[in-house]
Amino acid sequence: MQHHEFLVRVRELGEYKSQDEAAAVTEAVLTVLAQRINPGEVDDLASQLPEPLGQKLTEARAQQAESFGVEEFNRRVAERIGARPRTAEWDASAVLTTLAEAVSGGELNQILSQLPSGYAVLFGKPDLTN
């Protein structure tokens, strides 16, 4: 998937008015995701994403993955985009569902294996086994 295709899909899923809005939401969600998963996994994920998304992800990579649940994930996304956590949940789902479509199944499983089960629905998956 190319960069513009990724943003078009995020825009469709999130029902955003512009490509710029989809890009801003995408950057916010990927930044928070990069803080939540292991640094090595961030690099693996970045290698499967189109530029500049891969670069944004690696720039946001933490030295060590932080442990926080879905509510905190949504709160952090909301803080970055200036929205409420419920809106951020919608935004996160649009981006992470697109991400799930853009990367290999093996990579997606690696990411999901690092997250509590509540995250799976943000990726458009009913649970961690799919």
N, C-alpha and C positions, 0 to 999 in steps of 0.2 A: 504494500500500500504506500503510495506517495504522500508527501506532506499535505498537498491540497486535498487529496481524497480523504485523508484522515480528518481534516477540518470540516469538509463537506459532510461527512458522516456524523461528526459531533454536532454540527449545526442542525442536521435533520433530527437526530435523537433528542437534542436539548431544546429544539424549537427556538433557536436564537435568531435574532433579526439580522445579524451580520456575521461575516467571516471573522471580523476582528473580535467580536464578543466570544465566538467559539474558540478563537486562539487564546484569549485571555483566560477563559475557564480551563482550557486544556493545560496551559502552563501552571495554573494554580493547583490543579488536581495532581499533575505529575510531580510537582515540587513536594507536595505532602506525601505522596506515595514513595518518593525517593528517600524520605526521612523514616519511613515505616519498614521498608524491607532491607535486607542485608546489602552492604555495599557491593559485594560481588554479584549479587542478583541484579542490582541497579545497572551494573555494566553489561550484564548479559541481556537485560531488557533493552537497554539503550542501543545495543548493536542490532536489534530487530526493528527499531523504530526509524522512521524517516528523519533526516535532518531538517530543521534544527531541533526537533523534539528529543532525539537521542542526546544531543549536547546539553539541552536544558535539564534533562534528567540527571546526567552525570555531574553537572554543576551544582545541583541541589543535593547530591548524595551526602549523607552523614557519615562520620567516621565509624559509627556503630548504629545499627538499627534501633529506633526507639520502639517501645512497646505501648501501643494505645489502641483502644477499640474503635468501632465504627462511629460512635457518637463524637469522640474526640477528633477523628479523621474529618468528619463533616464540619465540626466547629472550626478546625484549622483552615479548611477550604473556605468556609464562610468568611472567616477573618481576612483571608487573602483577596476575596472578590467583593467584600463589602455587602454580604447577603446574610440571610438568616440560615441557621443550620438545616432547616427543612428544604430550603431552596438549594443549598449546597449539596444535599443528598441527591437531588435531581441532577445537578451539574456533574457530580462525581460519577453517577451512573451513566450519563451520556458519554463521558470521556472513557471510563473504564470498560464499558461495553464495547466501545470502538477499539480500545486497546486489545481486548480479548479477541476481536475479529482480525486484528493486524499482526498478531504474533503467533508463533507455532503453539500447538497444543501442549507440547512438553514445557515450553517456557511459561505458559499460563499456569500449568500445574505447579511449577516451581514457585511461582509468585503466591498462588493460593495456599500452598503448603506452609507458607510463612505467616499466614494471617488467620485469625480466628474465623470460625464458620460464618459469622455475620457479614463478612466482607463479600462472600460469594455472590450475593444478589446484586451488589454494585457492579459486578462484572457481567451481569446478565445470566448468571448461573444459579440454579436452585440450591446447589450445595457444592462442597469441595470435590466431590468425586466426578463431576461432569466436566 
